[in-house]
Amino acid sequence: MHNNKAERTAKAFATLRKSFLFCKSKKSSHNCAVSMSLVKSAEACGLYPDSYLEWCLNGIKEGRKGEKLLPWSSECTPFKMKL
């Protein structure tokens, strides 16, 4: 058994954590961490992250809230990656 996928994911967070240290405020580093979590969650759910984030921002603008915007929502199926 191996955990290469988990290690690659953790490495990305560790690298970005160092970058978050250079954010100008605590709030901006928190926002960077939240956006990175969304991107990695989208990837883990088999979604294209850029299309998913665009869909989320448009959904917020249109008034969608809560669980309907999460990557595992049934409404995200158009953004599935071809495996």
C-alpha positions as CSV (number, residue, x, y, z in Angstrom):
1,M,0.0,0.0,0.0
2,H,1.3,3.5,-0.7
3,N,0.1,7.0,-0.1
4,N,1.8,8.9,-2.9
5,K,-1.4,10.8,-3.8
6,A,-1.8,12.0,-0.2
7,E,1.9,13.0,0.0
8,R,1.7,15.0,-3.2
9,T,-1.4,16.8,-1.9
10,A,0.3,17.5,1.4
11,K,3.4,18.8,-0.3
12,A,1.3,21.4,-2.2
13,F,-0.1,22.7,1.0
14,A,3.3,22.8,2.7
15,T,4.7,24.8,-0.2
16,L,1.8,27.2,-0.2
17,R,1.9,27.6,3.6
18,K,5.3,29.2,3.1
19,S,3.9,31.5,0.5
20,F,1.0,32.5,2.9
21,L,3.6,33.9,5.3
22,F,4.2,36.7,2.8
23,C,0.5,37.8,2.7
24,K,0.1,41.3,4.0
25,S,-2.5,40.4,6.6
26,K,-4.0,37.4,8.5
27,K,-7.2,37.7,6.6
28,S,-5.5,37.6,3.2
29,S,-3.6,34.5,4.2
30,H,-6.8,32.9,5.4
31,N,-8.5,33.7,2.1
32,C,-5.6,32.1,0.2
33,A,-5.9,29.0,2.3
34,V,-9.6,28.7,1.7
35,S,-9.3,29.2,-2.0
36,M,-6.5,26.5,-2.1
37,S,-8.8,24.2,-0.2
38,L,-11.5,24.7,-2.8
39,V,-9.2,24.0,-5.6
40,K,-7.8,20.8,-4.0
41,S,-11.3,19.6,-3.1
42,A,-12.4,20.2,-6.7
43,E,-9.5,18.2,-8.0
44,A,-10.2,15.4,-5.5
45,C,-13.8,15.2,-6.7
46,G,-12.6,15.0,-10.3
47,L,-13.6,18.5,-11.4
48,Y,-11.7,21.0,-13.5
49,P,-10.7,23.6,-10.8
50,D,-10.8,26.7,-13.0
51,S,-14.2,25.9,-14.4
52,Y,-15.5,24.9,-10.9
53,L,-14.3,28.2,-9.4
54,E,-15.9,30.2,-12.2
55,W,-19.1,28.3,-11.7
56,C,-19.0,29.0,-7.9
57,L,-18.4,32.7,-8.4
58,N,-21.3,33.0,-10.9
59,G,-23.5,30.9,-8.5
60,I,-22.8,33.3,-5.7
61,K,-23.6,36.2,-7.9
62,E,-26.9,34.5,-8.9
63,G,-27.8,33.8,-5.2
64,R,-26.8,30.1,-4.8
65,K,-25.7,29.3,-1.3
66,G,-24.3,26.6,0.9
67,E,-24.0,23.0,-0.1
68,K,-25.1,23.6,-3.6
69,L,-21.7,25.2,-4.3
70,L,-19.6,22.5,-2.8
71,P,-17.5,20.3,-5.3
72,W,-19.4,17.1,-4.4
73,S,-22.7,18.7,-5.2
74,S,-24.8,17.0,-7.9
75,E,-24.9,20.4,-9.7
76,C,-21.2,20.3,-10.5
77,T,-21.3,17.4,-12.9
78,P,-20.7,19.4,-16.1
79,F,-17.1,20.1,-14.8
80,K,-16.1,16.5,-14.4
81,M,-12.7,15.6,-15.8
82,K,-12.4,12.9,-18.4
83,L,-10.7,10.0,-16.7
